[in-house]
Amino acid sequence: MGSAGWPLIGLVAGAAAGWLWGWSASDYEAIDSAVGTALLGAVAGLLAGATAYSLTRRKRDRD
């Protein structure tokens, strides 16, 4: 897999981290908290993955 997989990896990792954080940090309606935090984590992970992809592509094109 080339560097094009970074956004997908970021999306999955962010969603998983958000789910775990929301589930473990809430004792009232934990499922709602986990779903909401997973969505926010997925967006942040997608952004981080897209940034990583952009930086690796820019570096590869420069060489």
C-alpha positions as CSV (number, residue, x, y, z in Angstrom):
1,M,0.0,0.0,0.0
2,G,1.3,3.4,-1.0
3,S,0.9,6.7,0.8
4,A,-2.6,7.0,-0.6
5,G,-3.8,4.8,2.3
6,W,-3.0,7.4,5.0
7,P,-6.4,9.1,5.0
8,L,-8.2,5.7,5.4
9,I,-5.8,4.7,8.2
10,G,-6.4,8.0,9.9
11,L,-10.1,7.6,9.6
12,V,-10.2,4.2,11.1
13,A,-7.7,5.0,13.9
14,G,-9.5,8.2,14.8
15,A,-12.9,6.5,14.9
16,A,-11.5,3.6,17.1
17,A,-9.7,6.0,19.5
18,G,-12.8,8.2,19.7
19,W,-15.1,5.2,20.4
20,L,-12.8,4.0,23.2
21,W,-12.4,7.4,24.7
22,G,-16.2,8.1,24.7
23,W,-17.1,4.7,26.0
24,S,-14.6,4.7,28.9
25,A,-15.0,8.3,29.9
26,S,-18.8,8.3,30.2
27,D,-21.0,6.4,32.7
28,Y,-24.3,8.0,31.6
29,E,-25.5,6.9,28.2
30,A,-22.1,5.7,27.2
31,I,-23.2,4.5,23.8
32,D,-24.3,8.0,22.8
33,S,-21.0,9.5,24.0
34,A,-19.0,6.8,22.2
35,V,-20.8,7.3,18.9
36,G,-20.4,11.1,19.0
37,T,-16.8,11.0,20.0
38,A,-16.1,8.3,17.4
39,L,-17.5,10.6,14.7
40,L,-15.4,13.5,15.8
41,G,-12.3,11.2,16.1
42,A,-12.9,10.0,12.6
43,V,-13.0,13.5,11.2
44,A,-9.8,14.4,13.0
45,G,-8.2,11.2,11.9
46,L,-9.2,11.8,8.3
47,L,-7.7,15.3,8.4
48,A,-4.5,14.0,10.0
49,G,-4.3,11.2,7.4
50,A,-4.9,13.6,4.5
51,T,-2.2,15.9,5.8
52,A,0.3,13.1,6.1
53,Y,-0.6,12.0,2.6
54,S,-0.1,15.5,1.3
55,L,3.3,15.9,3.0
56,T,4.6,12.5,1.8
57,R,3.4,13.3,-1.8
58,R,5.0,16.7,-1.7
59,K,8.3,15.2,-0.5
60,R,8.2,12.5,-3.1
61,D,7.5,14.9,-5.9
62,R,10.3,17.2,-4.9
63,D,12.9,14.3,-5.0
